[in-house]
Amino acid sequence: MLVSAHELYAGDIKSVLVSAEQIAARTAELGAQVEIADDGSKALERMAAQPPDIVFMDIRMPGMDGLETLRRMRQSRELAG
């Protein structure tokens, strides 16, 4: 059971069968702290403030797409140590 993870959701994933809000609600029921970011830039800002244990990412976000956001997240973690 997941109990102490910090998760970050980024993007507009309302077009899939399950929305970000539904995933966040279910995950929070397990005791995880959940955050939702509307785009890649906000996701990177939130990641810098508190690195998540798990990231669910929409790859087709407006502005910076999910793949570029993930590349930058990975690069940021590699630089940090």
Rosetta blueprint (number, residue, H / E / L):
1 M L
2 L L
3 V L
4 S L
5 A L
6 H E
7 E E
8 L E
9 Y E
10 A E
11 G L
12 D L
13 I L
14 K L
15 S L
16 V L
17 L L
18 V L
19 S L
20 A H
21 E H
22 Q H
23 I H
24 A H
25 A H
26 R H
27 T H
28 A H
29 E H
30 L L
31 G L
32 A L
33 Q E
34 V E
35 E E
36 I E
37 A E
38 D L
39 D L
40 G H
41 S H
42 K H
43 A H
44 L H
45 E H
46 R H
47 M H
48 A H
49 A H
50 Q L
51 P L
52 P L
53 D L
54 I E
55 V E
56 F E
57 M E
58 D L
59 I L
60 R L
61 M L
62 P L
63 G L
64 M L
65 D L
66 G H
67 L H
68 E H
69 T H
70 L H
71 R H
72 R H
73 M H
74 R H
75 Q H
76 S H
77 R H
78 E H
79 L H
80 A H
81 G L
